[in-house]
Amino acid sequence: MKIYNSLTRRKEEFVPLEAGKVKMYACGITVSGEAHIGHAFQALVYDVFRKFFEKQGYKVLYARNYTDVDDKIIAKSRETGIPADVYAARMIEKIDGEMRRARVDEPTLWLKATEHIGDIIAFIEGLIEKGHAYPGGNGDVYFSVDSFPAYGQLSGRDKEDMLDGVRVENDECKRSPYDFALWKAAKEGEISWDSPWGKGRPGWHIECSAMNRAAFGDCIDIHGGGRDLIFPHHENEIAQTEALTGKPFARYWTHNGLIKVNGQKMSKSLGNVVLLSDVLDRFSDEALKFALLSSNYRGDLNVTDDLFPNAEAHLVRFYTIIERAESAFPCEQGGEEEIDSRFDEAMSDDFNTALALSDLFGYFKEASRLLAAGDPRARRIVNQIRKTYSLLGLFRYDAKEYLSRHAREEEAPEAVRALAEERWAARKNRDWARSDALREEIARMGYAVKDSKDGYTLTKM
């Protein structure tokens, strides 16, 4: 099994720290706002990691965190007039509810920064004792970047560009502009805790290091998160953790790509943030998963206007074949082991869900062919698909129920679908004249056909 390691910038064979066990931590959500599609993408990716490790026989201890105190949350507290801890608790409850709607499973451990203040303070004290951190004299405590020569190993940044994209405060108490805050003195009215340096709160970066160590000890197998966290967050985590322990923090660093919306970076400033709740109000949780997992997890995901409608349309076609196979052969047992083997082969190559999902089109085409021939092997294919692809959160519904809820009224009748299948076969055979003739015949029946690299969709004209 190979995993792409962001630290070494190559795929590596997975070798756990302890045989048969995986310790994995993924940076979760800062609860200053509602869950968006990027949060769902990251949560789904690491849920899939965990489940595939378990399928391979590993015992997985998987932790995610909620950042429930930081500058953004305090700003929201001021804006709303709601105490920061109350605001954070309400947002966590709301985000948890949306993740349950998306049917993304809970991690083994949920960690919250405010529940680990003692661990954070002890961590900072250890860094000060070892000469890697210093009180600034104003109630803040800083990490000394110069004290850790390996700083920059994850991001590959030189000192000249380390400050690019990072807010640098004009603080005379810092020895170097590269140093970052481990503890921040509380301003009037802010949430705070007592510490050896006065009332204050933890810096963002120290939270994950301290929670990691409290949950797992000095070293973990996999540390993950979105690619935007590589610098400065994960770079700073490595520095402060390895400075304290003298050991490699994580054996594998993994990062999922970012979200674009119709080709543009998703951001509040552009007003194009896609909320998870809005997607789930319109589409099934399985359409969400199919869409998010249809590309490589390390690449950026472009959320186009037709991404989720197309995913739902594919699933309706698949569930239609499932329903026909289960109705035609209600007592047929067993499966097709080759489907499971191909799935494991794809997933063992850096969790290649895109390849695993692309195989579905061929499987369902074969099942449809077998159904037309009255061959019970169609049911065995469907059985195996249900069993294998449940790991990705797919095909877990009763087929009739799914179709009743998600097949649109304009879903093409059987005669139109048969022509569309014939046309698709003609295209694959490069019989363009026949393909064009069938498109016109489909149009006369009131439907438009749209092609993609994975198949086609039909919509009522």
BAVO-332990 format. One line per field, with one value per residue (C-alpha): residue in three letters; x, y, z. Coordinates in nm, 3 decimals, decimal comma. Layout:
! residues N
residuo = (ALA | ...)
u = (X | ...)
v = (Y | ...)
w = (Z | ...)
This chain:
! residues 461
residuo = (MET | LYS | ILE | TYR | ASN | SER | LEU | THR | ARG | ARG | LYS | GLU | GLU | PHE | VAL | PRO | LEU | GLU | ALA | GLY | LYS | VAL | LYS | MET | TYR | ALA | CYS | GLY | ILE | THR | VAL | SER | GLY | GLU | ALA | HIS | ILE | GLY | HIS | ALA | PHE | GLN | ALA | LEU | VAL | TYR | ASP | VAL | PHE | ARG | LYS | PHE | PHE | GLU | LYS | GLN | GLY | TYR | LYS | VAL | LEU | TYR | ALA | ARG | ASN | TYR | THR | ASP | VAL | ASP | ASP | LYS | ILE | ILE | ALA | LYS | SER | ARG | GLU | THR | GLY | ILE | PRO | ALA | ASP | VAL | TYR | ALA | ALA | ARG | MET | ILE | GLU | LYS | ILE | ASP | GLY | GLU | MET | ARG | ARG | ALA | ARG | VAL | ASP | GLU | PRO | THR | LEU | TRP | LEU | LYS | ALA | THR | GLU | HIS | ILE | GLY | ASP | ILE | ILE | ALA | PHE | ILE | GLU | GLY | LEU | ILE | GLU | LYS | GLY | HIS | ALA | TYR | PRO | GLY | GLY | ASN | GLY | ASP | VAL | TYR | PHE | SER | VAL | ASP | SER | PHE | PRO | ALA | TYR | GLY | GLN | LEU | SER | GLY | ARG | ASP | LYS | GLU | ASP | MET | LEU | ASP | GLY | VAL | ARG | VAL | GLU | ASN | ASP | GLU | CYS | LYS | ARG | SER | PRO | TYR | ASP | PHE | ALA | LEU | TRP | LYS | ALA | ALA | LYS | GLU | GLY | GLU | ILE | SER | TRP | ASP | SER | PRO | TRP | GLY | LYS | GLY | ARG | PRO | GLY | TRP | HIS | ILE | GLU | CYS | SER | ALA | MET | ASN | ARG | ALA | ALA | PHE | GLY | ASP | CYS | ILE | ASP | ILE | HIS | GLY | GLY | GLY | ARG | ASP | LEU | ILE | PHE | PRO | HIS | HIS | GLU | ASN | GLU | ILE | ALA | GLN | THR | GLU | ALA | LEU | THR | GLY | LYS | PRO | PHE | ALA | ARG | TYR | TRP | THR | HIS | ASN | GLY | LEU | ILE | LYS | VAL | ASN | GLY | GLN | LYS | MET | SER | LYS | SER | LEU | GLY | ASN | VAL | VAL | LEU | LEU | SER | ASP | VAL | LEU | ASP | ARG | PHE | SER | ASP | GLU | ALA | LEU | LYS | PHE | ALA | LEU | LEU | SER | SER | ASN | TYR | ARG | GLY | ASP | LEU | ASN | VAL | THR | ASP | ASP | LEU | PHE | PRO | ASN | ALA | GLU | ALA | HIS | LEU | VAL | ARG | PHE | TYR | THR | ILE | ILE | GLU | ARG | ALA | GLU | SER | ALA | PHE | PRO | CYS | GLU | GLN | GLY | GLY | GLU | GLU | GLU | ILE | ASP | SER | ARG | PHE | ASP | GLU | ALA | MET | SER | ASP | ASP | PHE | ASN | THR | ALA | LEU | ALA | LEU | SER | ASP | LEU | PHE | GLY | TYR | PHE | LYS | GLU | ALA | SER | ARG | LEU | LEU | ALA | ALA | GLY | ASP | PRO | ARG | ALA | ARG | ARG | ILE | VAL | ASN | GLN | ILE | ARG | LYS | THR | TYR | SER | LEU | LEU | GLY | LEU | PHE | ARG | TYR | ASP | ALA | LYS | GLU | TYR | LEU | SER | ARG | HIS | ALA | ARG | GLU | GLU | GLU | ALA | PRO | GLU | ALA | VAL | ARG | ALA | LEU | ALA | GLU | GLU | ARG | TRP | ALA | ALA | ARG | LYS | ASN | ARG | ASP | TRP | ALA | ARG | SER | ASP | ALA | LEU | ARG | GLU | GLU | ILE | ALA | ARG | MET | GLY | TYR | ALA | VAL | LYS | ASP | SER | LYS | ASP | GLY | TYR | THR | LEU | THR | LYS | MET)
u = (0,000 | 0,146 | 0,072 | 0,187 | 0,392 | 0,388 | 0,707 | 0,915 | 0,705 | 0,673 | 0,464 | 0,596 | 0,512 | 0,300 | 0,481 | 0,310 | 0,496 | 0,339 | 0,245 | -0,127 | -0,213 | -0,259 | -0,257 | -0,406 | -0,490 | -0,668 | -0,705 | -1,074 | -1,287 | -1,240 | -1,598 | -1,628 | -1,891 | -2,106 | -1,967 | -1,896 | -1,819 | -1,444 | -1,501 | -1,709 | -1,439 | -1,168 | -1,381 | -1,488 | -1,131 | -1,001 | -1,310 | -1,231 | -0,864 | -0,970 | -1,215 | -0,973 | -0,706 | -0,964 | -1,054 | -0,685 | -0,696 | -0,549 | -0,680 | -0,718 | -0,717 | -0,839 | -0,870 | -1,010 | -1,022 | -1,248 | -1,069 | -1,314 | -1,111 | -0,917 | -0,919 | -1,204 | -1,429 | -1,358 | -1,440 | -1,772 | -1,840 | -1,798 | -2,011 | -2,300 | -2,276 | -2,267 | -1,989 | -1,713 | -1,754 | -2,131 | -2,094 | -1,839 | -2,059 | -2,359 | -2,157 | -2,016 | -2,368 | -2,480 | -2,177 | -2,214 | -2,572 | -2,471 | -2,200 | -2,458 | -2,683 | -2,386 | -2,341 | -1,972 | -1,885 | -1,746 | -1,372 | -1,251 | -1,169 | -1,307 | -1,061 | -1,138 | -0,878 | -1,066 | -1,062 | -0,680 | -0,567 | -0,359 | -0,184 | -0,116 | 0,036 | 0,257 | 0,371 | 0,469 | 0,652 | 0,853 | 0,951 | 1,061 | 1,268 | 1,445 | 1,516 | 1,276 | 1,024 | 1,031 | 0,787 | 0,762 | 0,716 | 0,365 | 0,189 | 0,250 | 0,480 | 0,659 | 0,829 | 1,181 | 1,201 | 1,580 | 1,610 | 1,478 | 1,712 | 1,481 | 1,205 | 1,063 | 1,111 | 0,743 | 0,658 | 0,997 | 0,995 | 1,308 | 1,320 | 1,281 | 0,928 | 0,824 | 0,640 | 0,447 | 0,079 | 0,125 | 0,004 | 0,301 | 0,220 | 0,456 | 0,550 | 0,863 | 0,847 | 0,932 | 1,298 | 1,240 | 0,957 | 0,950 | 0,856 | 0,495 | 0,269 | 0,217 | 0,018 | -0,166 | -0,235 | -0,607 | -0,746 | -1,027 | -1,350 | -1,188 | -1,222 | -0,914 | -0,747 | -0,491 | -0,133 | 0,222 | 0,235 | -0,097 | -0,449 | -0,462 | -0,544 | -0,351 | -0,225 | -0,378 | -0,074 | 0,004 | -0,346 | -0,302 | 0,045 | -0,069 | -0,389 | -0,197 | 0,050 | -0,225 | -0,409 | -0,123 | 0,209 | 0,515 | 0,470 | 0,185 | 0,159 | -0,046 | -0,116 | -0,354 | -0,556 | -0,623 | -0,333 | -0,381 | -0,259 | 0,089 | 0,219 | 0,222 | 0,003 | 0,158 | 0,507 | 0,469 | 0,327 | 0,635 | 0,870 | 0,716 | 0,648 | 0,985 | 1,162 | 0,998 | 1,025 | 1,335 | 1,147 | 0,980 | 0,624 | 0,441 | 0,569 | 0,336 | 0,196 | -0,109 | -0,309 | -0,629 | -0,679 | -0,883 | -1,224 | -1,283 | -1,626 | -1,664 | -1,288 | -1,243 | -1,104 | -1,387 | -1,373 | -1,597 | -1,453 | -1,576 | -1,913 | -1,898 | -1,884 | -2,091 | -2,246 | -2,281 | -2,640 | -2,734 | -2,596 | -2,773 | -3,102 | -3,093 | -2,903 | -2,850 | -2,554 | -2,441 | -2,440 | -2,223 | -1,979 | -1,977 | -1,897 | -1,627 | -1,452 | -1,459 | -1,128 | -0,794 | -0,807 | -0,478 | -0,603 | -0,826 | -1,196 | -1,386 | -1,750 | -1,930 | -2,302 | -2,353 | -2,121 | -2,386 | -2,675 | -2,454 | -2,350 | -2,714 | -2,804 | -2,530 | -2,652 | -3,012 | -2,897 | -2,695 | -2,976 | -3,216 | -2,997 | -2,965 | -3,343 | -3,394 | -3,132 | -3,266 | -3,623 | -3,532 | -3,319 | -3,439 | -3,275 | -2,937 | -2,646 | -2,270 | -2,063 | -1,783 | -1,448 | -1,272 | -1,467 | -1,336 | -0,980 | -0,982 | -1,116 | -0,838 | -0,578 | -0,699 | -0,725 | -0,382 | -0,232 | -0,268 | -0,644 | -0,734 | -1,111 | -1,129 | -1,014 | -1,235 | -1,544 | -1,462 | -1,478 | -1,846 | -1,953 | -1,820 | -1,964 | -2,313 | -2,296 | -2,214 | -2,492 | -2,738 | -2,625 | -2,665 | -3,009 | -3,119 | -2,995 | -3,172 | -2,838 | -2,840 | -2,477 | -2,620 | -2,738 | -2,398 | -2,233 | -2,481 | -2,427 | -2,053 | -2,086 | -2,305 | -2,059 | -1,738 | -1,847 | -2,021 | -1,670 | -1,707 | -2,054 | -2,233 | -2,521 | -2,638 | -3,003 | -3,290 | -3,301 | -3,675 | -3,653 | -3,359 | -3,528 | -3,855 | -3,671 | -3,412 | -3,525 | -3,663 | -4,003 | -3,827 | -3,620 | -3,611 | -3,833 | -3,684 | -3,717 | -3,515 | -3,251 | -3,216 | -3,150 | -2,904 | -2,716 | -2,709 | -2,578 | -2,307 | -2,194 | -2,188 | -1,969 | -1,726 | -1,706 | -1,651 | -1,967 | -2,037 | -2,312 | -2,512 | -2,444 | -2,578 | -2,885 | -2,966 | -2,917 | -3,178 | -3,416 | -3,373 | -3,440 | -3,763 | -3,871 | -3,818 | -3,479 | -3,132 | -2,821 | -2,501 | -2,171 | -1,885 | -1,570 | -1,754 | -2,080 | -2,381 | -2,683 | -3,036 | -3,252 | -3,603 | -3,616)
v = (0,000 | 0,335 | 0,682 | 1,018 | 1,185 | 1,565 | 1,577 | 1,373 | 1,470 | 1,113 | 0,801 | 0,570 | 0,220 | 0,244 | 0,100 | 0,173 | 0,265 | -0,035 | -0,349 | -0,379 | -0,033 | 0,313 | 0,638 | 0,914 | 1,277 | 1,518 | 1,889 | 1,964 | 2,276 | 2,616 | 2,676 | 3,042 | 2,967 | 2,700 | 2,388 | 2,431 | 2,184 | 2,202 | 2,086 | 1,795 | 1,704 | 1,687 | 1,497 | 1,246 | 1,189 | 1,093 | 0,888 | 0,688 | 0,657 | 0,518 | 0,268 | 0,138 | 0,083 | -0,110 | -0,315 | -0,409 | -0,538 | -0,244 | -0,123 | 0,250 | 0,522 | 0,827 | 1,171 | 1,496 | 1,827 | 2,125 | 2,456 | 2,616 | 2,921 | 3,151 | 3,503 | 3,437 | 3,292 | 3,586 | 3,823 | 3,640 | 3,667 | 4,045 | 4,066 | 3,861 | 3,952 | 3,581 | 3,465 | 3,291 | 2,956 | 2,959 | 3,059 | 2,780 | 2,519 | 2,617 | 2,600 | 2,259 | 2,128 | 2,267 | 2,134 | 1,792 | 1,785 | 1,860 | 1,593 | 1,341 | 1,440 | 1,375 | 1,038 | 1,097 | 0,876 | 1,007 | 0,971 | 0,751 | 1,065 | 1,418 | 1,671 | 2,030 | 2,294 | 2,431 | 2,085 | 2,067 | 2,400 | 2,222 | 2,011 | 2,322 | 2,514 | 2,216 | 2,187 | 2,555 | 2,527 | 2,239 | 2,445 | 2,737 | 2,502 | 2,365 | 2,711 | 2,690 | 2,943 | 3,263 | 3,496 | 3,826 | 4,033 | 4,135 | 3,814 | 3,649 | 3,351 | 3,291 | 3,000 | 3,079 | 2,967 | 3,017 | 2,754 | 2,486 | 2,459 | 2,217 | 2,479 | 2,486 | 2,117 | 2,050 | 2,356 | 2,385 | 2,759 | 2,969 | 3,239 | 3,503 | 3,386 | 3,245 | 3,563 | 3,562 | 3,512 | 3,519 | 3,812 | 3,963 | 4,186 | 4,471 | 4,337 | 4,465 | 4,173 | 3,921 | 3,841 | 3,764 | 3,839 | 3,464 | 3,371 | 3,278 | 3,296 | 2,993 | 3,184 | 3,514 | 3,756 | 3,822 | 4,157 | 4,310 | 4,111 | 3,813 | 3,453 | 3,356 | 3,107 | 3,150 | 3,063 | 3,124 | 3,423 | 3,576 | 3,540 | 3,443 | 3,175 | 2,939 | 3,024 | 2,823 | 2,610 | 2,487 | 2,348 | 2,062 | 1,969 | 1,949 | 1,759 | 1,517 | 1,441 | 1,399 | 1,151 | 0,956 | 1,030 | 1,171 | 1,015 | 0,931 | 0,750 | 0,997 | 1,366 | 1,520 | 1,820 | 2,053 | 2,165 | 2,522 | 2,406 | 2,305 | 2,654 | 2,790 | 2,558 | 2,217 | 2,363 | 2,517 | 2,196 | 2,005 | 2,268 | 2,295 | 1,922 | 1,795 | 2,071 | 1,940 | 1,565 | 1,534 | 1,273 | 1,277 | 1,396 | 1,211 | 0,942 | 1,049 | 1,395 | 1,390 | 1,679 | 1,698 | 1,958 | 2,276 | 2,369 | 2,584 | 2,701 | 2,725 | 2,763 | 3,026 | 2,973 | 2,936 | 3,223 | 3,449 | 3,754 | 3,626 | 3,532 | 3,183 | 2,965 | 2,648 | 2,549 | 2,181 | 2,233 | 2,385 | 2,083 | 1,835 | 2,025 | 1,950 | 1,625 | 1,293 | 1,234 | 0,967 | 1,219 | 1,440 | 1,154 | 1,038 | 1,391 | 1,458 | 1,124 | 1,118 | 1,303 | 1,245 | 1,364 | 1,553 | 1,763 | 2,070 | 1,995 | 2,221 | 2,251 | 2,331 | 2,390 | 2,036 | 1,847 | 1,734 | 1,699 | 1,472 | 1,268 | 1,220 | 1,123 | 0,859 | 0,716 | 0,705 | 0,502 | 0,271 | 0,226 | 0,153 | -0,141 | -0,249 | -0,245 | -0,447 | -0,706 | -0,743 | -0,777 | -1,024 | -1,248 | -1,195 | -1,509 | -1,492 | -1,492 | -1,444 | -1,182 | -1,120 | -1,116 | -0,951 | -0,632 | -0,625 | -0,703 | -0,422 | -0,184 | -0,278 | -0,238 | 0,113 | 0,220 | 0,075 | 0,327 | 0,638 | 0,594 | 0,629 | 0,669 | 0,824 | 0,499 | 0,289 | 0,492 | 0,491 | 0,110 | 0,130 | 0,230 | -0,093 | -0,306 | -0,165 | -0,192 | -0,562 | -0,608 | -0,445 | -0,677 | -0,982 | -0,867 | -0,845 | -1,205 | -1,327 | -1,419 | -1,428 | -1,316 | -0,964 | -0,994 | -1,119 | -0,813 | -0,588 | -0,771 | -0,716 | -0,352 | -0,289 | -0,467 | -0,318 | 0,040 | 0,085 | 0,177 | 0,498 | 0,554 | 0,442 | 0,203 | 0,177 | 0,257 | 0,036 | 0,083 | 0,150 | 0,404 | 0,583 | 0,601 | 0,724 | 1,010 | 1,107 | 1,001 | 1,319 | 1,329 | 1,398 | 1,077 | 0,930 | 0,627 | 0,290 | 0,341 | 0,663 | 0,509 | 0,215 | 0,454 | 0,646 | 0,325 | 0,232 | 0,580 | 0,555 | 0,224 | 0,384 | 0,667 | 0,421 | 0,247 | 0,588 | 0,542 | 0,913 | 0,900 | 0,649 | 0,847 | 1,169 | 0,992 | 0,848 | 1,188 | 1,334 | 1,045 | 1,100 | 1,472 | 1,393 | 1,198 | 1,515 | 1,449 | 1,602 | 1,392 | 1,538 | 1,349 | 1,342 | 1,133 | 0,888 | 0,851 | 1,064 | 1,225 | 1,269 | 1,572 | 1,655 | 1,933)
w = (0,000 | -0,107 | 0,029 | -0,105 | 0,167 | 0,145 | 0,352 | 0,106 | -0,200 | -0,323 | -0,281 | -0,013 | 0,104 | 0,418 | 0,718 | 1,052 | 1,368 | 1,538 | 1,347 | 1,283 | 1,416 | 1,263 | 1,460 | 1,242 | 1,314 | 1,079 | 1,147 | 1,168 | 1,153 | 1,313 | 1,423 | 1,328 | 1,063 | 0,904 | 0,739 | 0,369 | 0,094 | 0,165 | 0,521 | 0,392 | 0,138 | 0,401 | 0,652 | 0,384 | 0,261 | 0,605 | 0,684 | 0,368 | 0,473 | 0,810 | 0,662 | 0,401 | 0,664 | 0,865 | 0,556 | 0,533 | 0,889 | 1,079 | 1,413 | 1,358 | 1,621 | 1,431 | 1,589 | 1,456 | 1,632 | 1,660 | 1,703 | 1,942 | 2,046 | 1,812 | 1,666 | 1,422 | 1,691 | 1,920 | 1,632 | 1,580 | 1,952 | 1,936 | 1,622 | 1,763 | 2,130 | 2,216 | 2,452 | 2,256 | 2,430 | 2,378 | 2,013 | 1,952 | 2,123 | 1,910 | 1,589 | 1,681 | 1,738 | 1,402 | 1,212 | 1,375 | 1,252 | 0,892 | 0,899 | 1,022 | 0,730 | 0,502 | 0,675 | 0,742 | 1,037 | 1,365 | 1,433 | 1,717 | 1,916 | 1,902 | 2,044 | 2,142 | 2,220 | 2,522 | 2,684 | 2,662 | 2,807 | 3,074 | 2,809 | 2,602 | 2,894 | 2,988 | 2,626 | 2,615 | 2,947 | 2,805 | 2,498 | 2,718 | 2,935 | 2,625 | 2,486 | 2,191 | 2,323 | 2,524 | 2,702 | 2,524 | 2,838 | 2,734 | 2,835 | 2,499 | 2,447 | 2,116 | 1,945 | 1,829 | 1,467 | 1,463 | 1,737 | 1,499 | 1,196 | 1,007 | 0,986 | 0,633 | 0,556 | 0,489 | 0,281 | 0,114 | 0,176 | 0,213 | 0,476 | 0,207 | 0,129 | 0,467 | 0,555 | 0,228 | 0,300 | 0,677 | 0,882 | 1,065 | 1,356 | 1,439 | 1,781 | 1,953 | 2,195 | 1,922 | 1,870 | 1,503 | 1,259 | 1,181 | 1,539 | 1,606 | 1,911 | 2,132 | 2,394 | 2,351 | 2,632 | 2,670 | 2,567 | 2,769 | 2,737 | 2,562 | 2,674 | 2,875 | 3,107 | 3,383 | 3,292 | 3,424 | 3,185 | 3,288 | 3,156 | 2,794 | 2,538 | 2,315 | 1,968 | 1,687 | 1,601 | 1,952 | 1,996 | 1,749 | 1,874 | 2,236 | 2,156 | 1,935 | 2,212 | 2,469 | 2,244 | 2,088 | 2,257 | 2,081 | 1,733 | 1,498 | 1,167 | 0,961 | 1,003 | 0,754 | 0,651 | 0,363 | 0,145 | 0,269 | 0,612 | 0,494 | 0,570 | 0,826 | 1,038 | 0,976 | 0,940 | 1,283 | 1,429 | 1,315 | 1,458 | 1,803 | 1,844 | 1,727 | 1,920 | 2,237 | 2,179 | 1,962 | 1,755 | 1,411 | 1,470 | 1,191 | 0,956 | 0,670 | 0,602 | 0,374 | 0,227 | 0,029 | -0,243 | -0,221 | -0,358 | -0,663 | -0,774 | -1,152 | -1,180 | -0,908 | -0,560 | -0,310 | -0,063 | 0,140 | -0,033 | -0,370 | -0,226 | -0,377 | -0,066 | -0,115 | 0,218 | 0,295 | 0,407 | 0,070 | -0,119 | 0,110 | 0,073 | -0,302 | -0,341 | -0,165 | 0,061 | -0,189 | -0,474 | -0,255 | -0,194 | -0,557 | -0,673 | -0,413 | -0,457 | -0,838 | -0,858 | -0,688 | -0,328 | -0,366 | -0,656 | -0,637 | -0,683 | -0,923 | -0,817 | -1,140 | -1,178 | -1,306 | -1,066 | -0,819 | -1,071 | -1,284 | -0,979 | -0,882 | -1,240 | -1,246 | -0,916 | -1,037 | -1,338 | -1,112 | -0,861 | -1,147 | -1,250 | -0,886 | -0,844 | -1,164 | -1,061 | -0,708 | -0,835 | -1,110 | -0,887 | -0,529 | -0,389 | -0,565 | -0,320 | -0,353 | -0,530 | -0,777 | -0,597 | -0,891 | -0,822 | -0,466 | -0,578 | -0,835 | -0,570 | -0,326 | -0,600 | -0,680 | -0,317 | -0,232 | -0,474 | -0,257 | -0,204 | -0,572 | -0,536 | -0,884 | -1,044 | -0,818 | -0,913 | -1,284 | -1,274 | -1,177 | -1,526 | -1,670 | -1,390 | -1,431 | -1,809 | -1,770 | -1,514 | -1,755 | -2,035 | -1,811 | -1,703 | -2,066 | -2,110 | -1,796 | -1,635 | -1,250 | -1,245 | -1,275 | -0,915 | -0,799 | -0,956 | -0,777 | -0,448 | -0,468 | -0,565 | -0,263 | -0,032 | -0,169 | -0,239 | 0,095 | 0,215 | 0,012 | 0,155 | -0,164 | -0,244 | 0,116 | 0,045 | -0,057 | -0,434 | -0,457 | -0,175 | -0,336 | -0,675 | -0,527 | -0,355 | -0,614 | -0,961 | -1,116 | -1,282 | -1,611 | -1,578 | -1,924 | -1,995 | -2,080 | -2,457 | -2,442 | -2,216 | -2,457 | -2,746 | -2,533 | -2,451 | -2,820 | -2,904 | -2,637 | -2,786 | -3,132 | -3,001 | -2,844 | -3,184 | -3,351 | -3,556 | -3,557 | -3,819 | -3,615 | -3,298 | -3,454 | -3,590 | -3,248 | -3,085 | -3,321 | -3,249 | -2,874 | -2,925 | -3,114 | -2,804 | -2,596 | -2,434 | -2,464 | -2,418 | -2,275 | -2,291 | -2,040 | -2,012 | -1,784 | -1,972 | -2,048 | -1,885 | -2,016 | -1,944 | -2,053 | -2,313)
